[in-house]
Amino acid sequence: MKVQADRDVCIQAGNCVMSADAVFDQDDDGIVVVLVDEVPDDELDHAREAVKLCPAQALRLVD
């Protein structure tokens, strides 16, 4: 499973990093950065939580 981030929509809340710091980071401006090409199986629940908690709906999981 992959995660996509719309950096133009990101509002720098940081919920993604707090939920799944092995999958997401923020750049110097606070905009989301996806750290992995494929979400590891052991991080899927965290990535799903990050998608759910994103206040800007800037994240989505895709097969």
PyMOL Python script that loads the backbone (N, CA, C, O; Angstrom):
from pymol import cmd

cmd.read_pdbstr("""\
ATOM      1  N   MET A   1       0.835  -1.170   0.000  1.00  0.00           N
ATOM      2  CA  MET A   1       0.000   0.000   0.000  1.00  0.00           C
ATOM      3  C   MET A   1       0.886   1.243   0.000  1.00  0.00           C
ATOM      4  O   MET A   1       1.928   1.281   0.654  1.00  0.00           O
ATOM      5  N   LYS A   2       0.456   2.246  -0.739  1.00  0.00           N
ATOM      6  CA  LYS A   2       1.190   3.509  -0.812  1.00  0.00           C
ATOM      7  C   LYS A   2       0.348   4.606  -0.175  1.00  0.00           C
ATOM      8  O   LYS A   2      -0.871   4.490  -0.048  1.00  0.00           O
ATOM      9  N   VAL A   3       1.025   5.655   0.215  1.00  0.00           N
ATOM     10  CA  VAL A   3       0.327   6.820   0.740  1.00  0.00           C
ATOM     11  C   VAL A   3       0.670   8.007  -0.162  1.00  0.00           C
ATOM     12  O   VAL A   3       1.817   8.183  -0.574  1.00  0.00           O
ATOM     13  N   GLN A   4      -0.337   8.804  -0.455  1.00  0.00           N
ATOM     14  CA  GLN A   4      -0.127  10.007  -1.256  1.00  0.00           C
ATOM     15  C   GLN A   4      -0.421  11.215  -0.381  1.00  0.00           C
ATOM     16  O   GLN A   4      -1.351  11.207   0.425  1.00  0.00           O
ATOM     17  N   ALA A   5       0.375  12.234  -0.553  1.00  0.00           N
ATOM     18  CA  ALA A   5       0.200  13.476   0.203  1.00  0.00           C
ATOM     19  C   ALA A   5       0.083  14.636  -0.771  1.00  0.00           C
ATOM     20  O   ALA A   5       0.919  14.798  -1.661  1.00  0.00           O
ATOM     21  N   ASP A   6      -0.941  15.430  -0.602  1.00  0.00           N
ATOM     22  CA  ASP A   6      -1.113  16.635  -1.401  1.00  0.00           C
ATOM     23  C   ASP A   6      -0.488  17.787  -0.633  1.00  0.00           C
ATOM     24  O   ASP A   6      -1.108  18.366   0.259  1.00  0.00           O
ATOM     25  N   ARG A   7       0.739  18.108  -0.988  1.00  0.00           N
ATOM     26  CA  ARG A   7       1.489  19.136  -0.264  1.00  0.00           C
ATOM     27  C   ARG A   7       0.866  20.521  -0.416  1.00  0.00           C
ATOM     28  O   ARG A   7       1.096  21.394   0.421  1.00  0.00           O
ATOM     29  N   ASP A   8       0.085  20.733  -1.469  1.00  0.00           N
ATOM     30  CA  ASP A   8      -0.572  22.024  -1.668  1.00  0.00           C
ATOM     31  C   ASP A   8      -1.746  22.221  -0.711  1.00  0.00           C
ATOM     32  O   ASP A   8      -2.155  23.350  -0.443  1.00  0.00           O
ATOM     33  N   VAL A   9      -2.278  21.123  -0.203  1.00  0.00           N
ATOM     34  CA  VAL A   9      -3.432  21.178   0.699  1.00  0.00           C
ATOM     35  C   VAL A   9      -2.998  21.142   2.170  1.00  0.00           C
ATOM     36  O   VAL A   9      -3.735  21.595   3.047  1.00  0.00           O
ATOM     37  N   CYS A  10      -1.822  20.612   2.433  1.00  0.00           N
ATOM     38  CA  CYS A  10      -1.315  20.457   3.803  1.00  0.00           C
ATOM     39  C   CYS A  10      -1.340  21.790   4.554  1.00  0.00           C
ATOM     40  O   CYS A  10      -0.919  22.821   4.030  1.00  0.00           O
ATOM     41  N   ILE A  11      -1.846  21.747   5.802  1.00  0.00           N
ATOM     42  CA  ILE A  11      -1.909  22.956   6.636  1.00  0.00           C
ATOM     43  C   ILE A  11      -0.913  22.907   7.799  1.00  0.00           C
ATOM     44  O   ILE A  11      -1.017  23.702   8.733  1.00  0.00           O
ATOM     45  N   GLN A  12       0.031  21.998   7.750  1.00  0.00           N
ATOM     46  CA  GLN A  12       1.138  21.925   8.702  1.00  0.00           C
ATOM     47  C   GLN A  12       0.719  21.556  10.122  1.00  0.00           C
ATOM     48  O   GLN A  12       1.387  21.941  11.082  1.00  0.00           O
ATOM     49  N   ALA A  13      -0.371  20.817  10.264  1.00  0.00           N
ATOM     50  CA  ALA A  13      -0.843  20.442  11.600  1.00  0.00           C
ATOM     51  C   ALA A  13       0.095  19.442  12.285  1.00  0.00           C
ATOM     52  O   ALA A  13       0.251  19.480  13.505  1.00  0.00           O
ATOM     53  N   GLY A  14       0.713  18.558  11.518  1.00  0.00           N
ATOM     54  CA  GLY A  14       1.653  17.597  12.085  1.00  0.00           C
ATOM     55  C   GLY A  14       1.027  16.342  12.655  1.00  0.00           C
ATOM     56  O   GLY A  14       1.728  15.518  13.241  1.00  0.00           O
ATOM     57  N   ASN A  15      -0.287  16.175  12.495  1.00  0.00           N
ATOM     58  CA  ASN A  15      -0.943  14.964  13.006  1.00  0.00           C
ATOM     59  C   ASN A  15      -0.369  13.715  12.360  1.00  0.00           C
ATOM     60  O   ASN A  15      -0.285  12.667  13.001  1.00  0.00           O
ATOM     61  N   CYS A  16       0.024  13.814  11.102  1.00  0.00           N
ATOM     62  CA  CYS A  16       0.570  12.656  10.398  1.00  0.00           C
ATOM     63  C   CYS A  16       1.855  12.174  11.063  1.00  0.00           C
ATOM     64  O   CYS A  16       2.049  10.973  11.253  1.00  0.00           O
ATOM     65  N   VAL A  17       2.721  13.101  11.410  1.00  0.00           N
ATOM     66  CA  VAL A  17       3.990  12.748  12.039  1.00  0.00           C
ATOM     67  C   VAL A  17       3.747  12.167  13.434  1.00  0.00           C
ATOM     68  O   VAL A  17       4.408  11.210  13.840  1.00  0.00           O
ATOM     69  N   MET A  18       2.808  12.745  14.151  1.00  0.00           N
ATOM     70  CA  MET A  18       2.504  12.231  15.495  1.00  0.00           C
ATOM     71  C   MET A  18       1.904  10.835  15.430  1.00  0.00           C
ATOM     72  O   MET A  18       2.098  10.041  16.350  1.00  0.00           O
ATOM     73  N   SER A  19       1.183  10.523  14.368  1.00  0.00           N
ATOM     74  CA  SER A  19       0.534   9.214  14.228  1.00  0.00           C
ATOM     75  C   SER A  19       1.445   8.162  13.610  1.00  0.00           C
ATOM     76  O   SER A  19       1.376   6.987  13.969  1.00  0.00           O
ATOM     77  N   ALA A  20       2.294   8.582  12.683  1.00  0.00           N
ATOM     78  CA  ALA A  20       3.105   7.613  11.928  1.00  0.00           C
ATOM     79  C   ALA A  20       4.447   8.239  11.549  1.00  0.00           C
ATOM     80  O   ALA A  20       4.681   8.561  10.384  1.00  0.00           O
ATOM     81  N   ASP A  21       5.313   8.407  12.524  1.00  0.00           N
ATOM     82  CA  ASP A  21       6.587   9.081  12.267  1.00  0.00           C
ATOM     83  C   ASP A  21       7.566   8.256  11.437  1.00  0.00           C
ATOM     84  O   ASP A  21       8.583   8.782  10.983  1.00  0.00           O
ATOM     85  N   ALA A  22       7.278   6.984  11.234  1.00  0.00           N
ATOM     86  CA  ALA A  22       8.112   6.171  10.348  1.00  0.00           C
ATOM     87  C   ALA A  22       7.688   6.339   8.888  1.00  0.00           C
ATOM     88  O   ALA A  22       8.400   5.917   7.977  1.00  0.00           O
ATOM     89  N   VAL A  23       6.529   6.956   8.673  1.00  0.00           N
ATOM     90  CA  VAL A  23       5.982   7.121   7.328  1.00  0.00           C
ATOM     91  C   VAL A  23       6.025   8.580   6.886  1.00  0.00           C
ATOM     92  O   VAL A  23       6.226   8.867   5.706  1.00  0.00           O
ATOM     93  N   PHE A  24       5.835   9.503   7.832  1.00  0.00           N
ATOM     94  CA  PHE A  24       5.736  10.928   7.509  1.00  0.00           C
ATOM     95  C   PHE A  24       6.758  11.764   8.271  1.00  0.00           C
ATOM     96  O   PHE A  24       7.198  11.410   9.365  1.00  0.00           O
ATOM     97  N   ASP A  25       7.112  12.872   7.659  1.00  0.00           N
ATOM     98  CA  ASP A  25       7.910  13.904   8.305  1.00  0.00           C
ATOM     99  C   ASP A  25       7.387  15.240   7.795  1.00  0.00           C
ATOM    100  O   ASP A  25       6.468  15.281   6.977  1.00  0.00           O
ATOM    101  N   GLN A  26       7.966  16.315   8.271  1.00  0.00           N
ATOM    102  CA  GLN A  26       7.620  17.641   7.785  1.00  0.00           C
ATOM    103  C   GLN A  26       8.904  18.337   7.351  1.00  0.00           C
ATOM    104  O   GLN A  26       9.955  18.179   7.973  1.00  0.00           O
ATOM    105  N   ASP A  27       8.801  19.117   6.266  1.00  0.00           N
ATOM    106  CA  ASP A  27       9.967  19.863   5.808  1.00  0.00           C
ATOM    107  C   ASP A  27      10.151  21.114   6.672  1.00  0.00           C
ATOM    108  O   ASP A  27       9.428  21.305   7.649  1.00  0.00           O
ATOM    109  N   ASP A  28      11.096  21.948   6.321  1.00  0.00           N
ATOM    110  CA  ASP A  28      11.404  23.140   7.115  1.00  0.00           C
ATOM    111  C   ASP A  28      10.232  24.111   7.204  1.00  0.00           C
ATOM    112  O   ASP A  28      10.170  24.928   8.122  1.00  0.00           O
ATOM    113  N   ASP A  29       9.305  24.022   6.254  1.00  0.00           N
ATOM    114  CA  ASP A  29       8.118  24.871   6.264  1.00  0.00           C
ATOM    115  C   ASP A  29       6.934  24.206   6.963  1.00  0.00           C
ATOM    116  O   ASP A  29       5.860  24.799   7.063  1.00  0.00           O
ATOM    117  N   GLY A  30       7.124  22.980   7.444  1.00  0.00           N
ATOM    118  CA  GLY A  30       6.064  22.264   8.138  1.00  0.00           C
ATOM    119  C   GLY A  30       5.143  21.468   7.236  1.00  0.00           C
ATOM    120  O   GLY A  30       4.137  20.928   7.696  1.00  0.00           O
ATOM    121  N   ILE A  31       5.477  21.389   5.949  1.00  0.00           N
ATOM    122  CA  ILE A  31       4.650  20.670   4.980  1.00  0.00           C
ATOM    123  C   ILE A  31       5.008  19.177   5.018  1.00  0.00           C
ATOM    124  O   ILE A  31       6.171  18.802   5.169  1.00  0.00           O
ATOM    125  N   VAL A  32       3.986  18.349   4.880  1.00  0.00           N
ATOM    126  CA  VAL A  32       4.159  16.901   4.958  1.00  0.00           C
ATOM    127  C   VAL A  32       5.148  16.392   3.912  1.00  0.00           C
ATOM    128  O   VAL A  32       5.189  16.868   2.777  1.00  0.00           O
ATOM    129  N   VAL A  33       5.943  15.407   4.334  1.00  0.00           N
ATOM    130  CA  VAL A  33       6.860  14.676   3.462  1.00  0.00           C
ATOM    131  C   VAL A  33       6.615  13.198   3.711  1.00  0.00           C
ATOM    132  O   VAL A  33       6.605  12.751   4.859  1.00  0.00           O
ATOM    133  N   VAL A  34       6.417  12.436   2.641  1.00  0.00           N
ATOM    134  CA  VAL A  34       6.246  10.985   2.759  1.00  0.00           C
ATOM    135  C   VAL A  34       7.627  10.358   2.703  1.00  0.00           C
ATOM    136  O   VAL A  34       8.385  10.602   1.764  1.00  0.00           O
ATOM    137  N   LEU A  35       7.957   9.553   3.700  1.00  0.00           N
ATOM    138  CA  LEU A  35       9.296   8.980   3.830  1.00  0.00           C
ATOM    139  C   LEU A  35       9.482   7.640   3.133  1.00  0.00           C
ATOM    140  O   LEU A  35      10.616   7.211   2.919  1.00  0.00           O
ATOM    141  N   VAL A  36       8.388   6.970   2.773  1.00  0.00           N
ATOM    142  CA  VAL A  36       8.486   5.614   2.214  1.00  0.00           C
ATOM    143  C   VAL A  36       7.717   5.518   0.900  1.00  0.00           C
ATOM    144  O   VAL A  36       6.721   6.212   0.699  1.00  0.00           O
ATOM    145  N   ASP A  37       8.194   4.648   0.006  1.00  0.00           N
ATOM    146  CA  ASP A  37       7.449   4.383  -1.230  1.00  0.00           C
ATOM    147  C   ASP A  37       6.253   3.484  -0.940  1.00  0.00           C
ATOM    148  O   ASP A  37       5.143   3.732  -1.411  1.00  0.00           O
ATOM    149  N   GLU A  38       6.495   2.453  -0.168  1.00  0.00           N
ATOM    150  CA  GLU A  38       5.447   1.506   0.244  1.00  0.00           C
ATOM    151  C   GLU A  38       5.363   1.531   1.762  1.00  0.00           C
ATOM    152  O   GLU A  38       6.384   1.484   2.448  1.00  0.00           O
ATOM    153  N   VAL A  39       4.148   1.605   2.281  1.00  0.00           N
ATOM    154  CA  VAL A  39       3.969   1.606   3.731  1.00  0.00           C
ATOM    155  C   VAL A  39       4.235   0.183   4.240  1.00  0.00           C
ATOM    156  O   VAL A  39       3.584  -0.760   3.790  1.00  0.00           O
ATOM    157  N   PRO A  40       5.184   0.017   5.170  1.00  0.00           N
ATOM    158  CA  PRO A  40       5.450  -1.317   5.725  1.00  0.00           C
ATOM    159  C   PRO A  40       4.196  -1.860   6.424  1.00  0.00           C
ATOM    160  O   PRO A  40       3.407  -1.103   6.989  1.00  0.00           O
ATOM    161  N   ASP A  41       4.036  -3.160   6.372  1.00  0.00           N
ATOM    162  CA  ASP A  41       2.856  -3.794   6.977  1.00  0.00           C
ATOM    163  C   ASP A  41       2.669  -3.399   8.434  1.00  0.00           C
ATOM    164  O   ASP A  41       1.544  -3.186   8.884  1.00  0.00           O
ATOM    165  N   ASP A  42       3.774  -3.302   9.171  1.00  0.00           N
ATOM    166  CA  ASP A  42       3.660  -2.986  10.595  1.00  0.00           C
ATOM    167  C   ASP A  42       3.346  -1.510  10.856  1.00  0.00           C
ATOM    168  O   ASP A  42       3.137  -1.118  12.004  1.00  0.00           O
ATOM    169  N   GLU A  43       3.312  -0.691   9.803  1.00  0.00           N
ATOM    170  CA  GLU A  43       2.975   0.732   9.926  1.00  0.00           C
ATOM    171  C   GLU A  43       1.618   1.079   9.312  1.00  0.00           C
ATOM    172  O   GLU A  43       1.198   2.236   9.348  1.00  0.00           O
ATOM    173  N   LEU A  44       0.934   0.084   8.751  1.00  0.00           N
ATOM    174  CA  LEU A  44      -0.336   0.353   8.075  1.00  0.00           C
ATOM    175  C   LEU A  44      -1.390   0.961   9.001  1.00  0.00           C
ATOM    176  O   LEU A  44      -2.070   1.916   8.623  1.00  0.00           O
ATOM    177  N   ASP A  45      -1.526   0.422  10.190  1.00  0.00           N
ATOM    178  CA  ASP A  45      -2.520   0.970  11.125  1.00  0.00           C
ATOM    179  C   ASP A  45      -2.195   2.414  11.484  1.00  0.00           C
ATOM    180  O   ASP A  45      -3.093   3.249  11.589  1.00  0.00           O
ATOM    181  N   HIS A  46      -0.912   2.705  11.671  1.00  0.00           N
ATOM    182  CA  HIS A  46      -0.510   4.079  11.976  1.00  0.00           C
ATOM    183  C   HIS A  46      -0.781   5.007  10.795  1.00  0.00           C
ATOM    184  O   HIS A  46      -1.249   6.131  10.977  1.00  0.00           O
ATOM    185  N   ALA A  47      -0.485   4.535   9.581  1.00  0.00           N
ATOM    186  CA  ALA A  47      -0.734   5.344   8.393  1.00  0.00           C
ATOM    187  C   ALA A  47      -2.222   5.595   8.205  1.00  0.00           C
ATOM    188  O   ALA A  47      -2.621   6.700   7.837  1.00  0.00           O
ATOM    189  N   ARG A  48      -3.038   4.590   8.452  1.00  0.00           N
ATOM    190  CA  ARG A  48      -4.497   4.767   8.362  1.00  0.00           C
ATOM    191  C   ARG A  48      -4.984   5.806   9.370  1.00  0.00           C
ATOM    192  O   ARG A  48      -5.845   6.627   9.055  1.00  0.00           O
ATOM    193  N   GLU A  49      -4.444   5.768  10.552  1.00  0.00           N
ATOM    194  CA  GLU A  49      -4.806   6.737  11.586  1.00  0.00           C
ATOM    195  C   GLU A  49      -4.395   8.157  11.157  1.00  0.00           C
ATOM    196  O   GLU A  49      -5.139   9.114  11.369  1.00  0.00           O
ATOM    197  N   ALA A  50      -3.227   8.278  10.566  1.00  0.00           N
ATOM    198  CA  ALA A  50      -2.755   9.583  10.092  1.00  0.00           C
ATOM    199  C   ALA A  50      -3.686  10.137   9.019  1.00  0.00           C
ATOM    200  O   ALA A  50      -4.025  11.321   9.041  1.00  0.00           O
ATOM    201  N   VAL A  51      -4.099   9.293   8.088  1.00  0.00           N
ATOM    202  CA  VAL A  51      -5.027   9.716   7.040  1.00  0.00           C
ATOM    203  C   VAL A  51      -6.336  10.185   7.662  1.00  0.00           C
ATOM    204  O   VAL A  51      -6.891  11.212   7.273  1.00  0.00           O
ATOM    205  N   LYS A  52      -6.812   9.426   8.621  1.00  0.00           N
ATOM    206  CA  LYS A  52      -8.081   9.753   9.290  1.00  0.00           C
ATOM    207  C   LYS A  52      -7.995  11.074  10.057  1.00  0.00           C
ATOM    208  O   LYS A  52      -8.957  11.842  10.077  1.00  0.00           O
ATOM    209  N   LEU A  53      -6.855  11.340  10.683  1.00  0.00           N
ATOM    210  CA  LEU A  53      -6.711  12.513  11.535  1.00  0.00           C
ATOM    211  C   LEU A  53      -6.276  13.780  10.804  1.00  0.00           C
ATOM    212  O   LEU A  53      -6.259  14.855  11.403  1.00  0.00           O
ATOM    213  N   CYS A  54      -5.928  13.678   9.539  1.00  0.00           N
ATOM    214  CA  CYS A  54      -5.454  14.856   8.808  1.00  0.00           C
ATOM    215  C   CYS A  54      -6.588  15.871   8.657  1.00  0.00           C
ATOM    216  O   CYS A  54      -7.573  15.594   7.972  1.00  0.00           O
ATOM    217  N   PRO A  55      -6.461  17.043   9.286  1.00  0.00           N
ATOM    218  CA  PRO A  55      -7.549  18.017   9.233  1.00  0.00           C
ATOM    219  C   PRO A  55      -7.760  18.626   7.846  1.00  0.00           C
ATOM    220  O   PRO A  55      -8.841  19.139   7.554  1.00  0.00           O
ATOM    221  N   ALA A  56      -6.748  18.573   7.002  1.00  0.00           N
ATOM    222  CA  ALA A  56      -6.862  19.139   5.653  1.00  0.00           C
ATOM    223  C   ALA A  56      -7.234  18.081   4.615  1.00  0.00           C
ATOM    224  O   ALA A  56      -7.438  18.405   3.445  1.00  0.00           O
ATOM    225  N   GLN A  57      -7.322  16.826   5.034  1.00  0.00           N
ATOM    226  CA  GLN A  57      -7.581  15.707   4.129  1.00  0.00           C
ATOM    227  C   GLN A  57      -6.560  15.688   2.989  1.00  0.00           C
ATOM    228  O   GLN A  57      -6.904  15.476   1.826  1.00  0.00           O
ATOM    229  N   ALA A  58      -5.304  15.914   3.355  1.00  0.00           N
ATOM    230  CA  ALA A  58      -4.211  15.968   2.381  1.00  0.00           C
ATOM    231  C   ALA A  58      -3.592  14.592   2.128  1.00  0.00           C
ATOM    232  O   ALA A  58      -2.717  14.459   1.272  1.00  0.00           O
ATOM    233  N   LEU A  59      -4.028  13.583   2.850  1.00  0.00           N
ATOM    234  CA  LEU A  59      -3.425  12.253   2.746  1.00  0.00           C
ATOM    235  C   LEU A  59      -4.451  11.231   2.259  1.00  0.00           C
ATOM    236  O   LEU A  59      -5.643  11.334   2.550  1.00  0.00           O
ATOM    237  N   ARG A  60      -3.956  10.241   1.510  1.00  0.00           N
ATOM    238  CA  ARG A  60      -4.806   9.107   1.171  1.00  0.00           C
ATOM    239  C   ARG A  60      -3.953   7.881   0.909  1.00  0.00           C
ATOM    240  O   ARG A  60      -2.816   7.978   0.449  1.00  0.00           O
ATOM    241  N   LEU A  61      -4.525   6.731   1.209  1.00  0.00           N
ATOM    242  CA  LEU A  61      -3.870   5.451   0.954  1.00  0.00           C
ATOM    243  C   LEU A  61      -4.370   4.897  -0.369  1.00  0.00           C
ATOM    244  O   LEU A  61      -5.559   4.981  -0.678  1.00  0.00           O
ATOM    245  N   VAL A  62      -3.460   4.330  -1.148  1.00  0.00           N
ATOM    246  CA  VAL A  62      -3.808   3.720  -2.427  1.00  0.00           C
ATOM    247  C   VAL A  62      -3.109   2.363  -2.553  1.00  0.00           C
ATOM    248  O   VAL A  62      -2.015   2.154  -2.030  1.00  0.00           O
ATOM    249  N   ASP A  63      -3.775   1.454  -3.261  1.00  0.00           N
ATOM    250  CA  ASP A  63      -3.183   0.121  -3.487  1.00  0.00           C
ATOM    251  C   ASP A  63      -2.138   0.167  -4.561  1.00  0.00           C
ATOM    252  O   ASP A  63      -1.537  -0.858  -4.882  1.00  0.00           O
TER     253      ASP A  63
END
""", "prot")
cmd.dss("prot")
cmd.show_as("cartoon", "prot")
cmd.util.cbc("prot")
cmd.orient("prot")
